[in-house]
């Protein structure tokens, strides 16, 4: 059975700018160790992700996708050994 819809043109993927931040003071950059402190500009709680104003895509499990496409594995505080006194 053939589709009646015309084929969509192939386009290049969208590229986010390095920063969407318009706050004063500026939020941490995507390269900064505290990048997760940037403000949320879009979120989809059901799917478990938030887009930060530094163009970092942050997932509920603490994984991240940086603006350059680099993936940061989940890094929950529970992944570190407990401190015992």
Long-range contacts (C-beta under 8 A, 24 or more apart in sequence): 16-55, 16-67, 17-55, 17-67, 18-54, 18-55, 18-67, 19-53, 19-54, 19-55, 20-53, 20-54, 20-55, 21-53, 21-54, 22-53, 23-53, 27-52, 27-53, 27-54, 28-54, 29-54, 30-54, 30-55, 30-56, 30-66, 30-67, 30-68, 35-64, 36-64
